[in-house]
Amino acid sequence: MENKYLSGLGNHFSSEARPGALPLDQNSPQKAPLGLYAEQLSGSAFTVARHNNLYSWLYRIRPSAMHKAFKPLSDLTKKTLFKPQHSNPNQMRWNALPSLNGNFIEGLRTVCGTGSGHEQRGLHIHLYSFNKDMEQKYMMNADGDFMLIPQSGTLHIKTEFGSLEAEPGEIAVVPRGIKFQVNALKNEACRGYVGENFGAPFRLPELGPIGANGLAHRRHFLSPVAAFEDQEGSFELIGKFNGELWSAELGHSPLDVVAWHGTYVPFKYDLRKFNTINTVSFDHPDPSIFTVLTSGSDTPGVANVDFAIFPPRWMVAENTFRPPYFHRNCMSEYMGLIYGEYDAKTEGGFVPGGGSLHNFFSAHGPDAGTFENASSGEQKPHKITDTMAFMFESRSAYLVTDFAMQNGFLQNDYQNCWQGFKKHFK
């Protein structure tokens, strides 16, 4: 593990795949040794505060500008990336995406979203399903960061900085503008979720009274060590720009970075290492205590996007209803299930690979069967096991795509799970 990844989030890292590829004088990063080209990749404006400044210096075999002109891939854009355009106040729930034939890009399908890369705010939520490698095709997303959430199959993510592997229970983030390729590690079909963040880069949330420890710890975030491809031939770079896909021809692999240093890097995180905070007296703390990463907005305390998880944990509160409480929220919530069963939806319907959407002030909570069982059962301490659900929470309403409204994918009977509540008032 020590030779495969670098540990930490927000650190200034340096890595070289060949000894001597990094300049010895770090005050002169533009003097590239070994005949390499120096190139700066900026993930933030040059003049932002030092602690928010994101950049990396790349020492590559050929400069990134060395490609043919980009040409639009209109058919592929229409096939994969759908424009969220339908406003819907209803609680919505979807089945898992069926198995699709093709590579990662061909297997993307957009479900819902808010904002855009043009606006530099919001989030789009895609599903992916693929069974083929990208081979000599690579991708670069100029619109936003890609958070990859595997649900089945282990991903092998090759980037300009090196490689990441991510299995179900882990996430991987490829920041905006970085070239990458997504394949299956073990030649298997893969399925999962993608959160495309157009706003501020994801960072750890502030801990406040929690103190120095708890939730996700920066040391558990892993970034790749330098690795490069020195290959010539016929290659394709697929760029995502302003919601459209474009293609450029290259005569070499774009993953030809021999060494790098900086703060703007791809990373992975094992969700099972999340240190869950919960009550040991009574009642539920707000679900914000499950936040792994956050993308801030221009309003203090209000997120562009929060990424939260609901992992295995002990429930020990006294005189307290165990499942999540009924809720109406000024934030909009998209939820997905990686594996297991979500404790508020034990009657079925919320399946691994599927998802649900509760836009702002859309009432939601446990289904009728879960409520009755939890209300009549003994409230002794118990542990929720073998589960991993996640949530993308946004300040804005999510619009849904035409694809998301299809019969057989959209569960038209979702509201039925709340119709069986009995009147207990006397």
N, C-alpha and C positions, 0 to 999 in steps of 0.2 A: 504494500500500500504506500510506503514512503516514497518509492520511486515512480509511482503511477499518478499521484495527485499532490497538489499543494493545498495546505489547510488554512482556512480562514476566509472571511468575507470583508471586503473593503480594504484589504491589505495592498501594499505595493509589492508585487511579485516580480521575480525575474527567473527566466528559464532558458536554457540553450540545449539544443539537440546535438550540437557539435562544439567541442571545446574551442574557445576563442571567438565564437560567433557574436558574443555580447561585447560592446565597447568597454575597455577597461576604465576609461575616464567617463564616468556617468554624467559629468558636466558637459560632455560633447556627444550626445546621443546620435547626432547626424553623421558622425564619422564611422561608417560601417566597415568592419573588417571582413576578411575572407571573400572580397568581391561582391558582397551582398548590397542590396538597396535598403536604405533606411526610409521608413514610412510611419507617420504618426496617425493613429486612429483615435479620433476624439468622440467620446460619448456624451459630452456636455459642452456648453459654451465655454470658450477660453477663459472668460472672466468671472465664472461663478466662484463662490467661496471655496477655499482650498479643500475643506473637508467634503465638498460635494463635487470636486473636479474629477472627472473620469476620462482617462486617456491611457493609451498604450503605445509604445514604440515597437514596431515590427521590423525585423531584419530578414528580408526575403530574397529569394533567388531572382525574381522578376517583379517589377512594380505592378501594383493593382490596376493601373491605367492601361495595361497591355492587354486589351481585348477589342473585339469588333463592336460596332454600334449595336445597342439594344434595339430589338424589334418586338412589337407587342405580341403576346400569346393570348389573343382574345378568346379562342375556343377553350383553352385550359382555364382561363380566369372564370368563364361562365360555368364551366363544369365543376369547379372546386370551390371557389370563393364567392359566396352569395352575399348580396347586399342586405343587411338587416334593415327592413323598411316598414314592418307592420307593428303598430302599437296595439297592445293587448293587455287589459287589466286582469285577465283571468289567471288563476293558478294554473301552471302548465307543467306537464311531465312527459318525458320521452323514453322510448325504449333504447337499447344499445344500437349503435350503428352496425348494419350488416357487414359481413366480410366483403372487402372490395379487392379487385384485381389491379395491381399496379404498384408504383413506388409511393414514397411518403407524400410527395407533392400531389400526385394524382389521387391520393386517398384522403385528401382534406375535404371536409364539408363544414360549412359555417352554420351555426345554430342561431346565435343571437349576438347582440352587441350594442355598444353605445360609443359615440365619438368616432374618430378616425385618425389616421396618421397625418392627414392634412391639418386637422385641428390640434394635434399633439395632446390629446386627452382621450380618456375612455378605454374600453377594452372590447375586443371581439373574442368570442368563444367558438372554437372549432373542435370537431372530432376528427380523428384520423384512423384509417384502417388500411393496411398495406401488406403485401406478401412478396414484394420484390425490392432489391437494392436499387439505389440511385445510380450505381455504376459510374459513368463519367459525367453525370449531372450534379451540379452543386447549386446551393441557394444562398441568397443574400436578401434579408428583409430590411429595407430602408424605412419602413413605416413604424416598426415597434419591436419590442422584445418578445421572443417566443418562450413561454414557459411550457415545457413538455411534461405531461403527467401520464406515464404508462399505466394502462389497466390490465393488459395482457401482453406478454412478450417483452424481452429485454432489448432496449435500444442501444445501438452503437452510434454515437454522435461524433463525427469527425469535424473539427473546426480548424481555423487558422492557428489556434493556440495549442492544439493537441486534441486528444480524444477523451470523451466521457462515456461511461456506461450507466444506464439507468433502468432499473427493473421496477415492477409494480411495488409501490411503497416508497419510491424515490421520485424526485422531480429534477429536471435539468432546465437551466435558463441560458438561452443564447441571446445576448444583447443585440440590440438594433445595429445593423451595418456590418456584422461579422459574417463571413462566409462559412458555410457548414454543409454537412451531408448527414442524413438520417437513414440508417440501415438497421436490419435485425441482427442482433449479435449471434444468434444460433440458427439462422436460416428458418425462422418460424414466422407465422403471421403475427402481426402486432396491431394493437388497438389501444386507443387512449384519447386524451384530451389535450388541447392547446389553448392557453390563455395568451392572447396577443395584446400586450400592454402598450398603449400609445402615449401614456403620460410619463410622469417622473419615474426614473428607474426604481425597481424594487429594492427595498432596504429593510433592515430589521426594525420593528416598532420600538418606540421608547418603552421602558419598563416601569417608570414612575415608582410608586411605593413597593413594587415587587423587588426592586433593588438590582444588584449586579447579576443575579443568576435566575434562570427560569426561561420557559418558552424555548425558542430556537437559539442555540449558542453559535456564535460566529466560527468557532473552531471546527464545527461539524460540517461546514460548507467547504467543498473541495473543488479546486480548479485544476485543469490539465497541465502536465509538463509539456515542454516543446516537443513537437514531432512534425515532420514535413514529408511532402511528396515531391520528388524531383522527377516528374513524368511529362513527356511531350507526346502530342497526338491531337485527337479531336475531342474537345471538352466543351461543355455548355454551362454557362452561369445563368441561372434563372433568378431575376431580381423582382422583388415585390415593391412597387412604388405607387403610392396613393391608391391602394386597393386593387391595382392591376398587376398582372404578371407579365414580365418581359424576358427576352432571351438574348444572350450575347455569346458569340463563338470565341473560344480561346484555343490557343495552340499548346497549352500546358495546364496542369492542375493548379487551381488557385490556392491550394493549401500548401504553399511552398515557403512558409515562414520557418526559418532555421532557429531563430532566437527571438525573445521578446521580453519586455519589462513594462510594468505599468499597473494601473488600477482598474482598467476596463477589460474584464475577462469573463468568459463563460464559466458556469459553476453548476454543481449538483448538490443535492441535500437529501439525506435519508429522513423521511418524515417520522420514522419509528424512533428517532433520537429526540423528538420533541418532548420537552419537560413540561408535562401538563400541570397547570395550576388549577386548584378547585377548592371548594369550601370544605371545612371540617366542622362546621356548626349547623347552619340551616340556609335554605334557599339557594338558588342558582346565581352565581355571578353572571354578568353579561357575557355573551359569546365572544366578545372582543378578546377575552383571555386566551382564545385559541388561535390568535393571529400569528402566522409564520413570517410573512413578509407584507410590506405595505408600500403603496405608491401614493405619495402625498398630493394634495391639491393646493390651490391658492387660498383656501380657507383653513386656518389652523384647526386641527382636530377632526377634519372631515377628509376622508380618503378619496382619491381618484379610484383606487381599487385596493381592497384588502384581500389577501389570500389567507384563509383560515382552514384548519383541519379539525376533524372530530375522531381522534384516535382511541385505542384502548385506554381505559382509565377506571379508577375506583369511584363509586358513588356512595358517599357515607353520610350525607346531610340528614339531620334529624327532622322529623315532621315535615318532610318536603316531598312533593310530587317528583318522581325520579326522571321521567323523560323531559325533553325540552318543553318549556311552557308555550301556551298559545301566544301568538305574537303578531303585531302589526308594526312595521318598521319604516322609517323615513329613508332607509337605504334599500337598494334592490339586490336580491340574492339569487345567484345561480349555484346550484349544488350538483355535485357528481359523486359517484360511489366507485371507489377503486376495487374494494373487495369486502366481503362480509355483508352484514345487515346493519342498516342505520336504526338507532334505538327509537326513533320517533315514527318509523314506518315499518312495523313488524307484520302488517297485514299483506305485504307484497306490493309489487308495482314499481318500487324504487330499486332498480336492479344495477349490478355492476356494469359499467359502461354506459348507463343511461344518465339522465339528468332531470332536474326540475328547476322551474323559474318562479319566483315570487317577487314581482315588481313592487316598488314602494307602496306601502300601506295595503298590500294584498294580504289578507288574513291567512295565517297558516299555523300549523302545529301538529301534534300527534294525531294519527288516525283513530277512529272510534274504538277499535279493538285494543290498541295500545293503551288508550286512556282507561278503559274499563279494567284491563289486567293490572295496570300500575296502581289504580285507585283501590283495588280490592286486595292486592298482594301485600305481604309483610314488608315493611320498609326497613329491612336490615341492610347492612353494607354489602354491596356486591360489586364485582368487577365486570365491566363491559370488555369483551375480548373479541379477537379475530374480526376487526372492522377497521375501515379507513375511508371516511368520507371527507370531502373538501367543499369549500365555498369561495366563490368570487363575489365580493360585496362591493357595490358601486353606489356613488351618490346619485347617479342618473338612472332613468328607466332603460332597461334593455329592450331594444326592438328585435323582432324575430324575422327570420328569412322565410321565403316561399318553401324552401326545403324543410324547415322546421314545422310547417303546417300540414305536411303530408300525412294522410291516413296510414296507419300501420306503424309509423314512426312516432307521431304525436299520440299520446294516450288520451282519447276523447272522454274517458270516464273518470279522470283524476278526481273530480269533485265528489264522486260517490264515497270516497274514503271518509268524508266528514258528515255524511247524511244520517248515520245510524246512532247519533248521540241521544241518550235518554234524558228525559226531564227529571232531575233529582230534587228540585226545589220544593220545599213544603212550606 
